[in-house]
Each structure stands twice: as C-alpha cells, then as structure tokens.
Amino acid sequence: MVLRKTTSLCPVCHEVIEADIVEENGKVMMEKTCPDHGFFKDLYWGDADMYKKAQRFVHEGKGISTPITTREKGCPFDCGICNEHKTTTILANIDLTNRCNMRCPICFADTTSEYLYEPSFEEVVEMLKVLRGEAPVPCKAVQFSGGEPTVRSDLPEIIRKAKELGFAQIQIATNGLKLAESLDFCKELRDAGLNTVYLQFDGVTPDVYEKTRGFNAWPIKEKAIENCEKAGATSICLVPTLVKGINDNQVGDIIRYAFDHRRVVRAVNFQPISFAGRLRYEDLMDMRITIPDFTYLVEEQTNGQITAQDFYTVPTVVPISHLVEALTGKPQVEFTCHFTCGAATYVFKDGDKLVPITQFIDVVELTDYLEDLSQEKIGAVKKPLVAAKVLNKLRKVIDKDKKPGYLNIEKMLLDIFLGRSYLDEFSYEAVLIGCMHFQDGYNFDLERVQRCAIHYALPDGRVIPFCPFNTVHRKEFEREYARQKGTLKKEVTV
C-alpha cells in the first residue's frame, strides 16, 4: 500500500527521481527507479504503526523570510537556504576544518581529502553573522564541527565570538582526544562560553571502538568526561553512531552510563549509520537501523522501563512554541522538522527505576490543548488567566502516582509554557534520550530535506541543510573552496 509519494535521489548518479513510500509487512519502505541505474528499495521506517503515530504530530514551518538563494534547478541543488525551505535554522553546524586527529572507518566527513578546507577566523565570524541575521527568528544554537574542531588553536576565540554575537547554545562536536589530554583545555573552553560537548561515544567496551574508530578509544572517552566534569562543565551529549552487529547490543548500557554520570551528561543522541557507495539490497537490509528499530532496542535493553511507545517525534513540542509566541507576540523557534527525522523522550531516575516523562503525562491531550489555546488571541494581558488554565490542565494530564515523588513537574512545565524558561531546563532533571536518522542516497526524501532544521553555514554565505550537504554538496564544495582560497595542499598532519 502506498502511504505517500515523494521525490528522492538515485544513490549512484544523484539525479532526482520519483519515489513511493509504501507499507509492506508492517514496515515502511521506499521504492524508486532510476532510468540509468535501475530499481532501489530501502527500509524507510521499521514500524508502520509508529510511522502513523508520528505523522499525527506534523507541523508545517514558516521557513525564513530572508532566503539566500531561490529555486532554479530544484531541491536539493539550490540549497542556500532557498525560498522554499520550510524550517528555520534550529541548530547550525560550522565546520572549522577538515583536518582530524583520528581516522574513523565510519565517519561521514571525508577527513582523508587531499584538500585543506579551513575557513579563517574572519570567515567564521561572517558565517555566524549570517546565522544571527536570519528572520523572523535568528539562529540561537551553533555547533562547531569538522573534521575535528579542537585541532584549531583559535577555537576558544571562536567560541567567545559566538557568545558575543548572541548565540544562546554553543557546542563542539568532538572525538574527545584533546579534552582527555588536557584539563586546562577543558577549562579554557568552558571559560570561553562553551555550553555543550557533543561527544562521539559509541559504546562502553574497547572492542566497539576498535571496530568503529580503528583503535581502543574507550579510555579516552572516560578521561574526556572526567576532565569536563572537573573543569566545571555541565552539559555533555553522548553521541553513539549506531551500527548493527557492532554496538546495537549496547544501547541500554550507554543509557545506564549516562545516568551514572548525571552530573555532567545531559543527553544521549543515537545516530544510526548512513551509507555511501553501491550496496546490495541484502546488505542494506541487514545493516539498516531505523528510529523504530532503535526504540525497540531501548525497550529490550532497559527491561521495558523505557518502551518504544515512550518516544515521540520531534515536532510534538511545536505547540509549546506556538503558545509562547501567542503570549509574547515574539516569533519563537519551532521544531518543525519532518516527523521521521528524529524521536526522543525525557527520562527521569526514581530510585533504581528509569521513568520516561511520557509514562506520567498524557502527551496527546496536553499538546492538543496547548495548540488550541495558542490559537486564541491572548497576549500578555491575559497571561495570568492563561497560566491558571494551563495549570488546571496539567493537574488533569499528570498522573501523580506514576511521576517521581521529588519532581515538581507542574512548575517546570508551567514556566516553560509561559516562556519563563526553556525546554532544555529538563536536561537538569532528566536525561534526554533521542535518535536522529540522517539520510543517505538510498533513503533520501526531498520532503524531509525541505523541513530540515540542522544546517551547515558556509563561507560563501550559503546555509545548506545537513543531509543534502553530506550526501550531495560536501566533497564538491570543499574542493572548490580550497581552490578559490589558494589552499590546495595535502592535508595537514596533526
């Protein structure tokens, strides 16, 4: 049964082709045919019922009112962001270099390139200014990545500049080598204004790293976390690249590790591996892990304490933004990415038990109510009345017998709904467990691309969504930019 039609790419030639999203044996598949390279079939989502549940929370974004490019060739070749993009930049990536001090077999970034891509400090500042100039909502969160961003000696200065320009959330995506080497370096980054360490973290045993990173990096991960905690850092997000047959049996162990290090670990963001190159259909089916598959791994490996049904698609929280905007009259960040891009849940600890927020709050009833309330003409004058209405609703949708006794969840939620605090306040009471499934040539869906919320800022002024950048644009851009800057040279050895 065809669930919907979309457009995709041929994984070989990257030509745009028609694709069907179909239900088959309880799963959701993508089927497409390239005139030159034949028929392709891929697992799109591992559970059709979960797909339909997620689809209920679709929210169409307003995009940005300051597009940089316009549609000419068509998506994904006019990225910039073009005037047809549906979601503003919620998190911006800026690659500071394509140099790296590791050679990971599964990295999506080609760090073995013969070209050096490394924008100057001044170019980085201009990229930051472009992001802060987006309207109606300036980008508030930036992640410095690569390559490995810590190989740049001016990283602290770049972080300070980002803070000065008004970014509320500043992150680095790192393998942790330099953090493990130097406590002073961790302190320097913290003092510069770094908010979050987005730490590559594939498992809790040496054998996993020998396969994913080419050597035993496990002691390095533990030391990096220890140094961050000693340095006074308060936010690490563990980022496992999930590979079937290598570390998919450690999902529960990674979650338990996060709770064992709650003083500094605030989130775990699992990322199923994406694929490049030509694969046999059988190999693709054997290797593919989708978001529903991940949620069932969580359920199995936490002995049912966290269930697959506890995970909700990212756009579920959009009604919160709508309510805050209705109250304040100010445009808010809206998580209007595609419903298949990611899923998450906040998990609290109650004694020895893990308790997801979805087990003591009726998410559907609450979000429906917030969305309806946001449509009323309320404004700041009626804020006390709205607060009373929301508090009354919270008392109805929260099961006090199931929530952790220490948790004043009504106050936390009311402060967030009224714009007095941000959604990430939960990260100081819970661990956010999530999964982001990036696209590759096989499962590429242009409907997802147009709603992408994670973008790359480039020195030429463009801002390109994550999946098309890594699938289509990255290698060409790095080569062309290196030539333009006169920096065509062998990669620098760190």
C-alpha positions, 0 to 999 in steps of 0.5 A: 500500500502506498502511504505517500509519494515523494521525490528522492535521489538515485544513490549512484548518479544523484539525479532526482527521481520519483519515489513511493513510500509504501507499507509492506509487512508492517514496515515502511519502505521506499521504492524508486527507479532510476532510468540509468541505474535501475530499481532501489528499495530501502527500509524507510521506517521499521514500524508502520504503526509508529510511522502513523503515530508520528505523522499525527504530530506534523507541523508545517514551518514558516521557513525564513523570510530572508532566503539566500538563494531561490529555486532554479534547478530544484531541491536539493541543488539550490540549497542556500537556504532557498525560498522554499525551505520550510524550517528555520535554522534550529541548530547550525553546524560550522565546520572549522576544518577538515583536518582530524586527529583520528581516522574513523572507518565510519565517519561521514566527513571525508577527513582523508581529502587531499584538500585543506578546507579551513575557513579563517577566523574572519570567515567564521565570524561572517558565517555566524553573522549570517546565522544571527541575521536570519528572520523572523527568528535568528539562529540561537544554537551553533555547533562547531564541527569538522573534521575535528574542531579542537585541532584549531588553536583559535577555537576558544576565540571562536567560541567567545565570538559566538557568545558575543554575537548572541548565540544562546547554545554553543557546542563542539562536536568532538572525538574527545582526544584533546579534552582527555589530554588536557584539563586546562583545555577543558577549562579554557573552553568552558571559560570561553562560553562553551555550553555543550560537548557533543561527544562521539561515544559509541559504546562502553567496551574497547572492542566497539571502538576498535571496530568503529574508530580503528583503535581502543578509544574507550579510555579516552572517552572516560578521561574526556568526561572526567576532565569536563566534569572537573573543569566545571562543565555541565552539559555533555551529549553522548553521541553513539553512531549506531551500527548493527552487529557492532554496538546495537547490543549496547544501547541500554548500557550507554543509557545506564552510563549516562545516568551514572554520570548525571552530573555532567551528561545531559543527553544521549543522541543515537545516530544510526549509520548512513551509507555511501557507495553501491550496496546490495539490497541484502546488505542494506537490509541487514545493516539498516537501523531505523528510529523504530528499530532503535526504540525497540532496542531501548525497550529490550535493553532497559527491561521495558522501563523505557518502551518504544511507545515512550518516544515521540517525534520531534515536532510534538513540542511545536505547540509549546512554541506556538503558545509562547509566541501567542503570549509574547507576540515574539516569533519563537523557534519551532521544531518543525522538522519532518516527523521521521527525522528524529524521536526522543523522550525525557527520562527521569531516575526514581530510585533504581527505576528509569521513568520516561516523562511520557509514562506520567503525562498524557502527551496527546491531550496536553499538546492538543490543548496547548495548540488550541489555546495558542490559537486564541488571541491572548497576549500578555494581558491575559497571561495570568488567566492563561497560566491558571488554565494551563495549570488546571490542565496539567493537574488533569494530564499528570498522573501523580502516582506514576511521576517521581515523588521529588519532581515538581513537574507542574512548575517546570512545565508551567514556566516553560509554557509561559516562556519563563524558561526553556525546554532544555531546563529538563536536561537538569532533571532528566536525561534526554534520550533521542535518535536522529536518522540522517539520510543517505542516497538510498533513503533520501526524501526531498520532503524531509530535506525541505523541513530540515532544521540542522544546517551547515553555514558556509563561507560563501554565505550559503546555509545548506541543510545537513543531509543534502550537504553530506550526501550531495554538496560536501566533497564538491564544495570543499574542493572548490573552496580550497581552490578559490582560497589558494589552499590546495595542499595535502592535508595537514598532519596533526 
